[in-house]
Amino acid sequence: MAKFIIEHLEPEVYPWCVLEYAHISKRVGKTNLIFTNVTKGAMKLKNLGEIKKESVKSLKLKRACILDPSAVKTLTPEIAKRFDYFIFGGILGDNPQRFRTKKELSSKLSFPKFNLGTKQMSTDTAVIVCKKIVDGLDLNKLEFVEEYFVDEGKGLERILPYRYLVEAGEAVFTPGLRKLLKKQSRIL
Ligand SMILES: C[S@@+](CC[C@H](N)C(=O)[O-])C[C@H]1O[C@@H](n2cnc3c(N)ncnc32)[C@H](O)[C@@H]1O
């Protein structure tokens, strides 16, 4: 069974991280999910998967690959069969991209690197898309939207300029994140 590793690369386990990580856990199963580099706030991820303080860089993994939007090759079901571990950055999306996955993860590990298309996705979207490829679906069989709108109330709308998977005619968005963004916009 494929294992999904999230190398947490934010300074804290922020509320949005918890929501994205809970979404990943629900979709891949907590026994297939490992969080690495969690140096504080581990309690917030209790019951979502295995939690490690160590970075993925210090684990002696075999048959592992990294998912990086700046990688040249695209992951296919055939390629995915060669791997047991799929490594992701637990990183906030940014526009314009700062290429943190490359700078902080893939350039520091010698594992093969693959993209899931060149458009940036949230970590939970990327894991869900990767799992579908691991399960045998080609990337070009999946449906996406290129941005997502969050109504923040009082006539305000936030545009998230990232790629989101469409399932059953609806964009898949992190459960609870819409509410959190709305709450944060009231504070700001
Ligand atoms: C929000 S993205 C971080 C993107 C970050 N701004 C950067 O420049 O690398 C979080 C993680 O999801 C995965 N990811 C997102 N989009 C991807 C894509 N198109 N191909 C491969 N991995 C992707 C990567 O593992 C990445 O570290």
PDBQT file of the ligand as one rigid body, heavy atoms in Angstrom, charges set to zero:
ROOT
HETATM    1  C1  LIG A 201       0.772  24.549  -2.133  1.00  0.00    +0.000 C 
HETATM    2  S1  LIG A 201       1.985  23.500  -2.810  1.00  0.00    +0.000 S 
HETATM    3  C2  LIG A 201       3.409  24.466  -2.482  1.00  0.00    +0.000 C 
HETATM    4  C3  LIG A 201       3.810  25.168  -3.679  1.00  0.00    +0.000 C 
HETATM    5  C4  LIG A 201       4.891  26.178  -3.328  1.00  0.00    +0.000 C 
HETATM    6  N1  LIG A 201       4.352  27.481  -3.506  1.00  0.00    +0.000 N 
HETATM    7  C5  LIG A 201       6.074  25.988  -4.213  1.00  0.00    +0.000 C 
HETATM    8  O1  LIG A 201       6.442  26.949  -4.824  1.00  0.00    +0.000 OA
HETATM    9  O2  LIG A 201       6.631  24.904  -4.292  1.00  0.00    +0.000 OA
HETATM   10  C6  LIG A 201       2.151  22.262  -1.543  1.00  0.00    +0.000 C 
HETATM   11  C7  LIG A 201       2.714  20.925  -2.017  1.00  0.00    +0.000 C 
HETATM   12  O3  LIG A 201       1.802  20.269  -2.881  1.00  0.00    +0.000 OA
HETATM   13  C8  LIG A 201       2.491  19.525  -3.870  1.00  0.00    +0.000 C 
HETATM   14  N2  LIG A 201       2.084  20.056  -5.179  1.00  0.00    +0.000 N 
HETATM   15  C9  LIG A 201       1.229  21.085  -5.422  1.00  0.00    +0.000 A 
HETATM   16  N3  LIG A 201       1.049  21.250  -6.733  1.00  0.00    +0.000 NA
HETATM   17  C10 LIG A 201       1.780  20.297  -7.351  1.00  0.00    +0.000 A 
HETATM   18  C11 LIG A 201       2.015  19.948  -8.728  1.00  0.00    +0.000 A 
HETATM   19  N4  LIG A 201       1.449  20.605  -9.720  1.00  0.00    +0.000 N 
HETATM   20  N5  LIG A 201       2.862  18.911  -8.969  1.00  0.00    +0.000 NA
HETATM   21  C12 LIG A 201       3.459  18.238  -7.972  1.00  0.00    +0.000 A 
HETATM   22  N6  LIG A 201       3.274  18.519  -6.667  1.00  0.00    +0.000 NA
HETATM   23  C13 LIG A 201       2.448  19.531  -6.363  1.00  0.00    +0.000 A 
HETATM   24  C14 LIG A 201       3.971  19.699  -3.609  1.00  0.00    +0.000 C 
HETATM   25  O4  LIG A 201       4.445  18.579  -2.886  1.00  0.00    +0.000 OA
HETATM   26  C15 LIG A 201       4.015  20.978  -2.779  1.00  0.00    +0.000 C 
HETATM   27  O5  LIG A 201       5.117  21.021  -1.918  1.00  0.00    +0.000 OA
ENDROOT
TORSDOF 0
